């Protein structure tokens, strides 16, 4: 939309613009307000038109009159003045409006702010229009509490009320003076308006003068007299002098003559004044510009080059400007030395060159400061996605630019020193913050209470389902609770950010020392362009003191890294978080950093929640001694993360020991060895402290679900084996730090030494104890009373099977055992123990011996003995009720008065024999369906004890007749032949003792007659076996593919 000329003029005047389409906003008008300027100097307006200049000057003059007339009349002292000498309302200092300090300027000066600068100081002065409440509170009262601020608000309110009251009193006491002044002003204005007008006759009914009407008028300059002469028409010959709109406020009479005179003057003097002289002047200006066009071009060229960061053009133009400045200086020096006068052309050249040099030098100095700032602050690593070769060599380019432009300080030293300070600051800030965050997470975990043992067992059970590859790929959610996994991830991320070669501070420290060593050896300087060497060799080499300072700084960086990691692992958790704060070394940004303004919106380095959890109460738990171990964390997640963390520590220590600056230290790599040793020892202590309790929780791994590969076992043995294997593998990585890697350039002293015998002994004892605890837990699972013990449910859920194994199909139902039956639990536990004794325990011992290069000879024997004792105790617990019942049945049957036949040959075994066999059928059914490999062992053992019961019962009778002897022989032989598949050497020997017992209580006649009855008895036995084939057929079937145990290895050993 087009803008009219008048509107365009108004816009330019209003916003102080030189053209209606500016590229940037001009600086605000100086001197018109105390809030518009930092220095108080007036700003010259652009001189486009003479009228505009005059109007702007008059506007500024009247504005100053309107704004400050009353202030000048008051004669206030201590106020600021503009460059024009006009007083401002702003005080140079004033008391705190909140009543907390006597001087705002003194408080700002105490906080290190440049209060001498008017612009900054005005933002803190209440009398200034640029007063910033936010900045005032953030700086002057940054330490004030909420109560103090409320008190300050009350003080400010009372001050305002007092000032308002004093102003009211002033108005009331001087009201008559105000009224008289108003009347005087009205009369003077009326006379000015009626000047030159003829007086009128007053009306007869004219009312006396009153000011009541003026109170209702829209303008106070309206006459208060309704019969004022201003309301009457003036004679035409006198109107030209009246101050009315019709007479153009008194200038109508002289306007026409002045216009005529101006026209005539222009006609007479115009050609004379603007003729040839103007032409010559313009020609001279054009000639001078053509002759010195390079000088005119330089200022703009430098500006564009600086804006585009075109370093080559900046340097070239700077050299060219120096050349022109030297030429002008030579002309002036020659004229001064020879007392010669300068020609007009030389004067023009010197003036133009001086102005150019002043502008260019100012731009170059500003450019130098910016380059210094970028050189000293551009130390942070960029993300991998944006890093390129130009970023790596940016400091070389900036150093080269400064060397070519010429500087007083050595940019190489400044860059290296600022980088050293930056790294110190980064180490202190980053790890300090991480330690506080870790401690807050640790306290929150501690305040969550003790975790549920069954829930923890779920994560221990996951050891069999999570592979090492999955753990490396990040699938760690199954090995511990999400909160504990988050804690471990935070610890690992903090150590990685500190010690990683590629992503951590250590990598930057190594890069810093490599760059420093390269500059010390004068190798890096070879990368500078030839122009740098042509500019001079003054700052291309480092001074010996600078080299010593850089070496000391690099050693301090290594010590800071080592101390941070060492204290993190060695120190217990802190009680007060403020103990983790440390002073931060100052990092200079530019040589003029002291002039930097304060930004109230700068974010603080630390921003933690206000509800920081308090330290957890001491309960004697093992994790209370370690700041790096999460409360309630299991050893499975511990060995996984600590092995990775120690790999970082070992790699970092090896890399640091390879640095030349470390090798030159008096202590060498010994502190790094101590770091690795101390971190390893604390990690092993923490894992061992959690290993034994977790082994006790292994009893909760038992789900009473059959193993899919071996139906005679549950999933517990394989799960326990996977758990122990994971722990042993992780402990091996922790003890030997085997995952630490080094680069090809790392040729330092060996800092990762094998673990001490003390550490290995601790791991050894913890491993053996964990086996004992796990075995005890299995027995505890089996011995807990279920339904058989008149308890319907197990309170801790140990004996309740996992009922959600899968669907309602046959395989799923068969996989779940009836864990409420104590006999079933005992049988499957016996089978599990046998598997542990024969395969799993030996395999774990072999893995331990291979991982730690030690022999567990004594421990292996002790573990086998313990397993045998546990197995025997559990076996007896299962068979003892059955043996007791069999003994009672046999004893009652044989001692019964009706047991011995009265006369004749016996044709059948006595009922007690069938009762015994039927009881063994039930045992056979229970064992073969629960743990088939135990069938032979258990039945053989019961057969032995049945034979012993027969001996005990037969001994109760003093003598046996032939019929009684035949009945006893029939009972014994029928039982022995029915259980023939379970006869062992021990059982055969006991059966022989049965016949010896009978023989001792039989006379020779009965013994001789028995020989004749044996063929008939064999027929009876054959008939009985054929007749009971259906009832006792389970004893006759061969169990193919079973693990049949001999009596000497099974039952005989348990006698």
Helices and strands as residue ranges (DSSP letters): H 5-15, H 50-74, E 79-81, E 87-91, H 104-110, H 118-122, H 133-139, H 146-173, H 175-193, G 213-216, G 229-231, G 239-241, G 248-250, H 252-273, H 276-291, H 293-307, H 311-338, H 344-377, H 389-392, H 394-405, H 411-447, H 453-461, G 462-464, H 468-472, H 482-499, H 505-520, G 524-527, H 530-535, H 544-570, G 577-580, G 593-595, G 622-625, H 635-657, H 660-663, H 670-696, G 697-701, H 716-736, H 757-783, H 810-815, H 822-835, I 836-840, H 841-852, H 857-894, H 911-930, G 932-934, H 935-954, H 962-978, G 980-982, H 985-1000, H 1004-1027, G 1033-1035, G 1052-1054
